[in-house]
Amino acid sequence: MVNLTTILVVDDDPLILTVMLQVLGRAVTPATNILTAYNGEEGLRLALQTRPDLIITDLMMPKMDGYELVQSLRREDTASQARIIGVSSSGAMDARTKAFRTICDSFLNKPFLPNELIEKVTCLTS
């Protein structure tokens, strides 16, 4: 089991959030606090308030996309230490997706298998 204090999952798709919460719930210790946000603005606010150990964020979201969220977090001293897993269903390797991949600590393509998510989390937090 992975031992983290706080994980923040940011995705505008309620189904993806539910799946991630179920998978993470099996992979982390019961003491881990898992927070969710439905867009980048809400994710940024929560990240700055809670200083999560790990952030898992989608690229394509309303209000503030994942790329802007991660850029903002990397500029903030209080949140820049968080490990970040970027998630996207974008099969195209456009400039924005490439840039998103480079500023995240790890990347996961949608759809993903539960073991892939657990492996990414474990690798980043070991």
N, C-alpha and C positions, 0 to 999 in steps of 0.2 A: 504494500500500500504506500502511496505517495503521501508525505507529510507536509502540507502547506497550510498557512494560516488562512489566506483568502484567495479565491479565484474569481475573476470577473469574466463573464461570457457576454459578448455583445453581438446580437444578430437580430434582424428585423423579422425573421421567419419563426413564428411560435413553435412550429414542428421541429425545426432544427434545435431551438433552445431546449425543448423537452428531451430530445434524444441526447444532446450533450449533457444535460443535467443527470439523466439516468446513467449514462456511461461514466461520467465523472464521479457520481455517487458511489459506484462500485470500485473505483480506482483510488480514491483518497480516504484518509482517515475520517472518522465521524466528526472530529473536531474542526474540520475544514469548513469555512464559511464560503458558500458558492452564491455569488450575486449575479443578477442578470440585468441587461439593459437592451432596449429595443431600437436604439439608434446611436450614432456616434456622439451626439451632444450629451445624452444621458450617460453614456459610457464614460466620457471624459469627466463629467461631474462626479460620478461614483469613484472613478479611479483616483481623482485628486483628493476625495474625502477619505477613502479607505486604504489607499496604497496597497493594492493587491500584489501578491507574489507572482501571480501569473494572470495574463489577460489573453483571452481567445476572442478574436474579432473577425467578423465578416468584412469583405471589401466593399460590397455594394449595399449601401443603406441610405435611408432618407436623412435629411437634416444635416448630417455630417457623415461622410463615408469613412470606411476603415482606414484608408490612406491618410486622410486629414487627421483622424483620431490618433493614429500612431505617430505622425509627425508632431502633433501637439504634445503628446506624452513624452516623446524623446527630448523636447525642449524644456520640459518642466523638471527641475532638480528632484522634486519629491516623488515623481512617478517614473523617471528615466531608468531606474534600476529594475523595474518589472520585466520579467521575461514575457515575450509576446509571440503568440502563434497566430499567424494570419490564415484566414480561411476564405476560399473563393470557389465559385462554380464556373468562373470565367475560364473557358478552355483556351481562349485567345491570349497569346503572350504580348499584349499591347504594352506600350511604354508605362502606363499606370500600374498594370499588374506586375510588371518587372520591378518597378520601383517599390511597390508594396512588399514584394518578396525580399528585397534587399534591406529594408528597414525593420523587418520582423526577425525574430530569432529562429523561427521555424515556419513552415508553410504546410497547409493541408488542403487538398482539393476536395470539393464537394462533388458527388456524394462520397462519403468516407465510411470505412468500416470501423466499428467500435475499437477494435484492436489498434488501428492506426492512430486514433486520437489518444488512446492510453500510452502508446509507444512514444508519441511526440511529447506528451506531458512528462513521462518518466525520464526521457532523455534530457529534457531541459531542466529538470529539478533534481537530478541525481548528483 
